[in-house]
């Protein structure tokens, strides 16, 4: 999926503003308070440990930041 995304980014000439990185949802490779917004679409269903994955999102989002999750499964 990362390769598909990279091709789309290149085709749309967005390589200077979008960077894709492989990582572990339970141990995100970012410092605390790194992001203004975090989005996840159809991904949390794949978290091995939902609570740990969500806590990592909260750890890396800035105070007052937004987290948006699109998920239809239970």
C-alpha positions, 0 to 999 in steps of 0.5 A: 500500500505504501508503494501505491501511495507513493505512486499517487503522490508522485503523479500528483506532484505532492512529494514535497509535502507528503511523506509516507513512513512504515511504522508500528501503531503501538510504538510510533516513531515520533516525539510527543506532541508532534502533530496538529492532526492525526487521521486513520481510515480503516486502520484501527481494525488492524491494531493488535492492541486497540488501547495501546494504538489509540494511546500512541495517537494521543501521545503524538498529537499536540495539545488541542490537536485533532484525531479523526478515525474513520472505521465501520467495524466494531 
